Amino acid sequence: KAFFVLTHPCSDKLRLLLCTGNLFTSLSRLFEHKETEIIDDAVTSIHNIVAAGINTTPDDEQHPFFDIASQSNGIEKMFALFTRATNKRIKDRSAVCIGQLFRSKEINDQKMKVELIGYLKSMTKDANEKIRNNAGCALNHLAYSQGNRTEIEKDGYIVSEVKKKQ
């Protein structure tokens, strides 16, 4: 709960400062916890920090935390959480986080690319507007990479501009 309290509500500037250490490593360790609420708080904390990176950098540039998350195996751990999650909120948040972290970068892992993009596309039909917008925003950012765009546009899906704010 402590990380969540530090990341919400707070400014993007503070969230950016939180990512300078081993935060992804620390939070991703909690993905193995037995308590769903603790896992949810960890994913939500990462979601809030990733949102700060989205809000403070141009849409067509690599996410500022991509390298940190990648080097700490945070993306792989989050994808593992995404694939096994039975809790919809955890699955949704982890999908959006991964999509945002891969902004303007191709997802080279084909399994990850297909599963993640397919799930994000399904989220754009959710009854909740915020979920639809977050998924659309993640897809829009992924589409800056032609390889991701090709996967997104399969089955006639059209990439559209979505509000940047989370």
C-alpha positions in Angstrom: 0.0 0.0 0.0 2.9 2.4 0.7 3.9 2.6 -3.0 0.3 3.2 -4.0 0.0 6.0 -1.5 3.1 7.6 -2.8 1.9 7.5 -6.4 -1.7 8.6 -6.0 -2.6 11.3 -5.8 0.7 13.1 -6.6 2.3 15.1 -9.3 3.9 13.7 -12.4 7.2 15.3 -11.3 7.1 13.2 -8.0 6.2 10.1 -9.9 9.1 10.6 -12.3 11.5 10.9 -9.3 10.2 7.6 -7.9 11.4 5.8 -10.9 15.1 6.7 -10.5 15.9 3.8 -8.2 15.0 0.1 -8.3 11.3 0.7 -8.1 10.3 -1.6 -10.9 12.3 -4.4 -9.3 10.8 -3.8 -5.9 7.2 -3.6 -7.2 7.5 -6.5 -9.5 8.5 -8.7 -6.6 5.0 -8.2 -5.3 3.5 -9.8 -8.4 4.1 -13.2 -6.7 2.2 -12.2 -3.5 -0.7 -14.4 -2.4 -2.9 -11.4 -1.7 -4.7 -10.0 -4.7 -5.0 -6.5 -3.1 -1.2 -6.3 -2.8 -0.7 -7.3 -6.4 -3.3 -4.8 -7.5 -1.6 -2.0 -5.5 1.8 -2.9 -7.1 0.4 -2.9 -10.6 -1.6 0.3 -9.9 1.6 2.0 -8.5 3.5 1.1 -11.7 0.5 2.2 -13.8 0.7 5.6 -12.1 4.4 6.0 -12.6 4.2 4.9 -16.3 1.4 7.4 -16.8 3.7 10.2 -15.6 6.2 9.2 -18.3 3.4 9.3 -20.9 2.2 12.7 -19.7 5.6 14.4 -19.7 7.2 13.2 -23.0 6.2 13.4 -26.7 4.0 10.6 -28.0 6.3 9.5 -30.7 9.4 9.0 -28.4 10.3 5.9 -26.5 8.8 5.8 -23.0 11.3 7.3 -20.5 11.1 4.2 -18.2 11.3 1.5 -21.0 15.0 0.9 -20.4 14.6 0.7 -16.6 11.7 -1.6 -16.8 13.4 -3.8 -19.4 16.7 -4.1 -17.6 15.0 -5.1 -14.4 12.9 -7.8 -16.2 9.9 -5.7 -15.1 8.2 -6.0 -18.5 8.6 -9.8 -18.6 7.4 -10.1 -15.1 4.4 -7.9 -15.8 3.6 -9.9 -18.9 3.7 -13.1 -16.8 1.3 -11.5 -14.4 -0.9 -10.4 -17.3 -1.1 -14.0 -18.7 -2.0 -15.6 -15.4 -4.2 -12.9 -13.9 -7.8 -13.8 -13.2 -8.6 -10.4 -11.7 -9.8 -8.1 -14.5 -8.4 -4.9 -13.0 -4.9 -6.4 -12.6 -5.1 -7.9 -16.2 -6.3 -4.5 -17.6 -3.7 -2.4 -15.8 -0.8 -4.7 -16.6 -1.8 -4.7 -20.3 -2.0 -0.9 -20.4 1.3 -0.6 -18.6 3.1 -2.9 -21.0 1.5 -1.2 -24.0 2.6 2.2 -22.7 6.1 1.1 -21.9 6.4 -0.2 -25.5 5.4 3.2 -26.9 7.1 3.7 -30.3 9.0 0.4 -29.8 8.2 -2.8 -31.5 7.3 -5.7 -29.3 9.7 -8.3 -30.6 8.3 -11.2 -28.6 5.6 -12.5 -31.0 3.5 -14.2 -28.3 3.6 -11.0 -26.2 2.7 -8.9 -29.2 -0.3 -11.0 -30.3 -1.7 -11.6 -26.8 -1.2 -8.1 -25.5 -2.5 -6.3 -28.6 -5.5 -8.7 -28.9 -6.4 -8.0 -25.3 -6.0 -4.2 -25.6 -8.3 -4.3 -28.6 -10.9 -6.2 -26.6 -10.6 -3.6 -23.9 -11.6 -0.8 -26.3 -15.1 -2.4 -26.2 -15.3 -2.3 -22.4 -18.4 -0.7 -20.8 -16.1 1.6 -18.7 -15.0 4.7 -20.7 -11.8 5.1 -18.8 -10.8 1.5 -19.6 -11.7 2.0 -23.3 -9.6 5.2 -23.4 -6.6 3.7 -21.6 -6.6 0.8 -24.0 -7.0 3.0 -27.0 -4.2 5.2 -25.8 -1.9 2.2 -25.4 -2.8 0.9 -28.9 -2.2 4.3 -30.4 1.3 4.5 -28.8 2.1 1.0 -29.8 1.1 1.9 -33.4 4.1 4.3 -33.8 6.0 1.1 -34.5 5.1 -0.4 -37.9 5.5 -3.9 -36.7 3.0 -3.3 -33.9 0.7 -1.3 -36.2 0.5 -4.3 -38.6 -0.7 -6.5 -35.7 -3.1 -3.9 -34.4 -4.7 -3.4 -37.8 -5.3 -7.1 -38.4 -9.0 -7.9 -38.7 -9.7 -4.4 -39.9 -9.1 -2.6 -36.6 -8.5 1.1 -37.2 -6.0 2.9 -35.0 -7.5 6.2 -33.9 -6.2 9.2 -32.0 -7.2 9.0 -28.4 -6.7 11.4 -25.5 -3.2 11.2 -24.1 -4.2 11.8 -20.4 -4.8 8.7 -18.2 
